[in-house]
Amino acid sequence: MSLIKAQFLAQTSQNQDLAAQILEHAKDGLCVYLKNKPAERWFSDGIWRQLGRNPATVTDTDWSSKIFPTQQPMAGYRFVGIDGIEYILETKASPDSGTPELVVEILKDISTPSRQADALARTQRRLREMLYNLGDQVYVLDAGFVVKEYVHNKIDHFFQSPAEQIVGKHLGETGLPQSVLMQLIEGIHQAKVDGASSGIEYTLAEDGRQELYSASVSVLRTEEGGIDEIIVAARKITSLREAELKLHELAMVAAKTTDFACITDASGKITWLNQAMLTHSGHSMEDLKGQFLADVHNGPETGPKCIEAFRKALKTFQSFSGALLKYTSSGQKYWADIQLDPVFNEAGHCSHFICIERDITLRRQEEEELALTKEMLLDTNRTAKIGGWSYDAVKDIVYWSDVTREIHEVDADFEPTVPKVIEFYKDGESRQRYYEAGMNAVQQGIPYDVELKIVTAKGNEVWVRTIGKVDFENGVCKRLYGTFQNIDHFKFIENELKESSALLRKLADHVPGALYQYVRFDDGSHSFLYFSGGIFKIIGVTSEELLIDPGAMFSLIHPDDMELLNQTILHSYHALERWEMRFRVVLKDGTIKQLHGISSPEKEVGKVVWHGILQEITGQ
């Protein structure tokens, strides 16, 4: 506790009359000090609280930096309180403290009229500042339309003259266009009649551009009802109107588009939906307005992870892109491609969200079917050992499908190049033919389909069939692409078939007689399908001649045997019984030979085919 304060309290506690007098007169504060130490003074707690200080922490010497003697003739003090207002305390005569060394001053606040004036002035400043900030330009006129004040906040092109040259001039002398001047006068007249502010809009030419302004006109009256001041606060609204127009155009587009458009507030609650979304979902605006966007149109099969990501985007004011399974009001499922974006105001705060949805149900089904088809195709290609490949001639990049890699027996990380591809073909004829086919394709645009041998990465020789097609543009090869098939198994079968065919042909040519196939169609026509080479030894006619002209055989039949031959053939045709007959032929040199024919019929669609043998039995 302060020593001075302790002495003062001790003295007043012993003198009740002194304490009563001080309490009666010291409503605004006390100042106590020792005559021999005037620099050390104790001020009562109320004074320090108004200064914003804790009375318990101040010392007797703190007053000199916060409380100052007045410059007025009367004794007193002044200080500035926590409310920013200056206080003046008058020193009153104090009663005898009972101790000659102790001086007690009773203080009285005499600054009330000053505070009121300051408060009024401060209020006026605030109101005027608020008024000036209402517009880009504010000007004050007297009752005679003379400019008393003019303030421009942002734009300095409201008048044609500098601001300092405007004050004191009549409104009509300020350089305003006549049309604007008439609108202002009309607005002032309207405000006078209505007793309230009136609004007008006008345009001004600024730097070759027409700027739109919106002005508020107010008339302040005197106590007697006359005009005191006319205040006009104008704000440039060109950008605002342009934004409103764009917003209106966007709203029209959003309302007419077939995509689903939705606008929410910053919390994600729906404020507007276009007609396309309402029609598709089966809901009304009243049903959905105010609902949380992340909770509408969901159902049992809607992915929880996607919903959680959508909610997180709304909470953190982030964008969201993704596909969601959603439901209409009738429970019908549909897939929606969603794009959610936050919109931020000039202060950087999210004001709302815009969400655009597109029904991709059909596309999703097509993608699923395409994926299934691709999977089936890959399985089929893998089973058939058919791969794909392409070569970007511009970028010099080779691509191999998985099956192509499997055929070459390379690792998954193998990177094919043109030289590496050529090296896989077996040195010699295969590599030379592939090189020539590739060069013809690149230089002349000639496609190819060749069967060659390759040596795989594991050293295995494999027969492959490679097909190449060419994309040519302005005489330049842009791309080669095609298929690559392992035909090793087919080559093996082909070789076996060739060997078997050669064996059968050898056997047929060495069988005594001639093997043949004869066909008779339901319309009565007939021909030979096959004759082995032995027929030439029998009748002197080659198999090739008989296949071209079956009549060359029947023309050699002995006339006496022709009728019976035809009868037996017709009987076998209808009864499908084995045909067998001995008959004679007359060769070109007149030689007559005896032949024995045996064949078995086989019924096919629209025809009967006989498989048989002819033998010469003349010697028998």
Rosetta blueprint (number, residue, H / E / L):
1 M L
2 S L
3 L H
4 I H
5 K H
6 A H
7 Q H
8 F H
9 L H
10 A H
11 Q H
12 T H
13 S H
14 Q H
15 N L
16 Q H
17 D H
18 L H
19 A H
20 A H
21 Q H
22 I H
23 L H
24 E H
25 H H
26 A L
27 K L
28 D L
29 G L
30 L E
31 C E
32 V E
33 Y E
34 L E
35 K L
36 N L
37 K E
38 P E
39 A E
40 E E
41 R E
42 W E
43 F E
44 S L
45 D H
46 G H
47 I H
48 W H
49 R H
50 Q H
51 L L
52 G L
53 R L
54 N L
55 P L
56 A L
57 T L
58 V L
59 T L
60 D L
61 T L
62 D L
63 W H
64 S H
65 S H
66 K H
67 I L
68 F E
69 P E
70 T L
71 Q L
72 Q L
73 P L
74 M L
75 A L
76 G E
77 Y E
78 R E
79 F E
80 V E
81 G L
82 I L
83 D L
84 G L
85 I L
86 E E
87 Y E
88 I E
89 L E
90 E E
91 T E
92 K E
93 A L
94 S L
95 P L
96 D L
97 S L
98 G L
99 T L
100 P L
101 E L
102 L E
103 V E
104 V E
105 E E
106 I E
107 L E
108 K E
109 D E
110 I L
111 S L
112 T H
113 P H
114 S H
115 R H
116 Q H
117 A H
118 D H
119 A H
120 L H
121 A H
122 R H
123 T H
124 Q H
125 R H
126 R H
127 L H
128 R H
129 E H
130 M H
131 L H
132 Y H
133 N H
134 L L
135 G L
136 D L
137 Q E
138 V E
139 Y E
140 V E
141 L E
142 D L
143 A L
144 G L
145 F L
146 V E
147 V E
148 K E
149 E E
150 Y E
151 V E
152 H E
153 N L
154 K L
155 I L
156 D L
157 H L
158 F L
159 F L
160 Q L
161 S L
162 P L
163 A H
164 E H
165 Q H
166 I L
167 V L
168 G L
169 K L
170 H E
171 L H
172 G H
173 E H
174 T L
175 G L
176 L L
177 P L
178 Q H
179 S H
180 V H
181 L H
182 M H
183 Q H
184 L H
185 I H
186 E H
187 G H
188 I H
189 H H
190 Q H
191 A H
192 K H
193 V H
194 D H
195 G L
196 A L
197 S L
198 S E
199 G E
200 I E
201 E E
202 Y E
203 T E
204 L E
205 A E
206 E E
207 D L
208 G L
209 R E
210 Q E
211 E E
212 L E
213 Y E
214 S E
215 A E
216 S E
217 V E
218 S E
219 V E
220 L E
221 R E
222 T L
223 E L
224 E L
225 G L
226 G L
227 I E
228 D E
229 E E
230 I E
231 I E
232 V E
233 A E
234 A E
235 R E
236 K E
237 I L
238 T H
239 S H
240 L H
241 R H
242 E H
243 A H
244 E H
245 L H
246 K H
247 L H
248 H H
249 E H
250 L H
251 A H
252 M H
253 V H
254 A H
255 A H
256 K H
257 T L
258 T L
259 D L
260 F E
261 A E
262 C E
263 I E
264 T E
265 D E
266 A L
267 S L
268 G L
269 K E
270 I E
271 T E
272 W E
273 L E
274 N L
275 Q H
276 A H
277 M H
278 L H
279 T H
280 H H
281 S H
282 G L
283 H L
284 S L
285 M H
286 E H
287 D H
288 L H
289 K L
290 G L
291 Q L
292 F E
293 L H
294 A H
295 D H
296 V L
297 H L
298 N L
299 G L
300 P L
301 E L
302 T L
303 G L
304 P H
305 K H
306 C H
307 I H
308 E H
309 A H
310 F H
311 R H
312 K H
313 A H
314 L H
315 K H
316 T H
317 F L
318 Q L
319 S L
320 F E
321 S E
322 G E
323 A E
324 L E
325 L E
326 K E
327 Y E
328 T L
329 S L
330 S L
331 G L
332 Q L
333 K E
334 Y E
335 W E
336 A E
337 D E
338 I E
339 Q E
340 L E
341 D E
342 P E
343 V E
344 F E
345 N L
346 E L
347 A L
348 G L
349 H L
350 C E
351 S E
352 H E
353 F E
354 I E
355 C E
356 I E
357 E E
358 R E
359 D E
360 I L
361 T H
362 L H
363 R H
364 R H
365 Q H
366 E H
367 E H
368 E H
369 E H
370 L H
371 A H
372 L H
373 T H
374 K H
375 E H
376 M H
377 L H
378 L H
379 D H
380 T H
381 N H
382 R H
383 T H
384 A H
385 K L
386 I E
387 G E
388 G E
389 W E
390 S E
391 Y E
392 D E
393 A L
394 V L
395 K L
396 D L
397 I E
398 V E
399 Y E
400 W E
401 S L
402 D H
403 V H
404 T H
405 R H
406 E H
407 I H
408 H H
409 E L
410 V L
411 D L
412 A L
413 D L
414 F L
415 E L
416 P L
417 T L
418 V H
419 P H
420 K H
421 V H
422 I H
423 E H
424 F H
425 Y E
426 K L
427 D L
428 G L
429 E H
430 S H
431 R H
432 Q H
433 R H
434 Y H
435 Y H
436 E H
437 A H
438 G H
439 M H
440 N H
441 A H
442 V H
443 Q H
444 Q H
445 G L
446 I L
447 P L
448 Y E
449 D E
450 V E
451 E E
452 L E
453 K E
454 I E
455 V E
456 T L
457 A L
458 K L
459 G L
460 N L
461 E E
462 V E
463 W E
464 V E
465 R E
466 T E
467 I E
468 G E
469 K E
470 V E
471 D E
472 F E
473 E E
474 N L
475 G L
476 V E
477 C E
478 K E
479 R E
480 L E
481 Y E
482 G E
483 T E
484 F E
485 Q E
486 N E
487 I L
488 D H
489 H H
490 F H
491 K H
492 F H
493 I H
494 E H
495 N H
496 E H
497 L H
498 K H
499 E H
500 S H
501 S H
502 A H
503 L H
504 L H
505 R H
506 K H
507 L H
508 A H
509 D H
510 H H
511 V L
512 P L
513 G L
514 A E
515 L E
516 Y E
517 Q E
518 Y E
519 V E
520 R E
521 F E
522 D L
523 D L
524 G L
525 S L
526 H E
527 S E
528 F E
529 L E
530 Y E
531 F E
532 S L
533 G L
534 G L
535 I H
536 F H
537 K H
538 I H
539 I H
540 G L
541 V L
542 T L
543 S H
544 E H
545 E H
546 L H
547 L H
548 I H
549 D L
550 P L
551 G H
552 A H
553 M H
554 F H
555 S L
556 L L
557 I E
558 H L
559 P H
560 D H
561 D H
562 M H
563 E H
564 L H
565 L H
566 N H
567 Q H
568 T H
569 I H
570 L H
571 H H
572 S H
573 Y H
574 H H
575 A H
576 L L
577 E L
578 R L
579 W E
580 E E
581 M E
582 R E
583 F E
584 R E
585 V E
586 V E
587 L L
588 K L
589 D L
590 G L
591 T L
592 I E
593 K E
594 Q E
595 L E
596 H E
597 G E
598 I E
599 S E
600 S E
601 P E
602 E E
603 K E
604 E E
605 V L
606 G L
607 K E
608 V E
609 V E
610 W E
611 H E
612 G E
613 I E
614 L E
615 Q E
616 E E
617 I L
618 T L
619 G L
620 Q L
